[in-house]
Amino acid sequence: MSYGRQFTLFNHKGGPNGWYVAFIFEELGLTYENVFPEINMRAHKGPEDLVKYNPNGRIPALIDHGNNDFVIWESNAIIQYIVDKYDKERKISFAPGTEEYYTQLQWLYFQGSGQGPYFGQLVWFILYHPEKPQSVLDRYTNETKRVLGVLEGVLSKQEWLAGNKLTIADISFFTWNEIIVASFLENFDFENEFPVTAKWHKRILERPAIKKIWDERARLSAQK
Ligand SMILES: N[C@@H](CCC(=O)N[C@@H](CS)C(=O)NCC(=O)O)C(=O)O
């Protein structure tokens, strides 16, 4: 694995979480190889080779060949590791110990506990769950919109989530927002319902590094 690149990233062509790790690599000009283990979403079980690196059997997981093959998993722990170690110019992060660093961390926790699980469960019930209980669909739809409302309230007062620049905190929300807004909310008009969040989302997508990786995901997930 790695083919001369610094990192091996266990990723999923269609899933959201691995791609925002790829965004960070692209933003920082770091080299990596994507590996796509066969993940069976319905069985909810990772393949053996993935479990070797991530006991939770999910993607993303990362190997840093430039650091003695150090292994780390959980998307937000991964991106925190990458910027703490390799974003020395603080292009998309704040330095450990600063107040902005903790604000950045706060948003990463909120992404991992507030956005990811609720958006993920909404997709699970729409795509994979055999029954479609309306009360459950309502619960996750309402929570998804509530989370978007939290972002809307904060972004109405500031341009970025942490400090005065785009950071990993903003980037961490992008993939789930894009997937949910594009396909999983009925009769939903992002620009109308959450105008400030929609503009922030667009500003992130307009960054060349993000656009490049997002296009690559579209190309790969369209392959059979
Ligand atoms: N909290 C985890 C979530 C990881 C996760 O759920 N990954 C999905 C793909 S984006 C997965 O591996 N799913 C496989 C399964 O559900 O069996 C993280 O952020 O890394």
PDBQT file of the ligand as one rigid body, heavy atoms in Angstrom, charges set to zero:
ROOT
HETATM    1  N1  LIG A 301     -17.937   8.295  13.417  1.00  0.00    +0.000 N 
HETATM    2  C1  LIG A 301     -17.307   7.612  12.328  1.00  0.00    +0.000 C 
HETATM    3  C2  LIG A 301     -18.344   7.134  11.336  1.00  0.00    +0.000 C 
HETATM    4  C3  LIG A 301     -17.758   6.223  10.323  1.00  0.00    +0.000 C 
HETATM    5  C4  LIG A 301     -18.802   5.619   9.404  1.00  0.00    +0.000 C 
HETATM    6  O1  LIG A 301     -19.967   5.405   9.772  1.00  0.00    +0.000 OA
HETATM    7  N2  LIG A 301     -18.375   5.309   8.179  1.00  0.00    +0.000 N 
HETATM    8  C5  LIG A 301     -19.269   4.682   7.218  1.00  0.00    +0.000 C 
HETATM    9  C6  LIG A 301     -19.022   5.172   5.796  1.00  0.00    +0.000 C 
HETATM   10  S1  LIG A 301     -19.016   6.912   5.611  1.00  0.00    +0.000 SA
HETATM   11  C7  LIG A 301     -19.016   3.196   7.202  1.00  0.00    +0.000 C 
HETATM   12  O2  LIG A 301     -17.892   2.749   7.245  1.00  0.00    +0.000 OA
HETATM   13  N3  LIG A 301     -20.087   2.408   7.140  1.00  0.00    +0.000 N 
HETATM   14  C8  LIG A 301     -20.002   0.994   7.072  1.00  0.00    +0.000 C 
HETATM   15  C9  LIG A 301     -21.138   0.322   7.735  1.00  0.00    +0.000 C 
HETATM   16  O3  LIG A 301     -22.075   1.015   8.158  1.00  0.00    +0.000 OA
HETATM   17  O4  LIG A 301     -21.076  -0.889   7.807  1.00  0.00    +0.000 OA
HETATM   18  C10 LIG A 301     -16.275   8.554  11.660  1.00  0.00    +0.000 C 
HETATM   19  O5  LIG A 301     -16.557   9.760  11.574  1.00  0.00    +0.000 OA
HETATM   20  O6  LIG A 301     -15.199   8.102  11.255  1.00  0.00    +0.000 OA
ENDROOT
TORSDOF 0
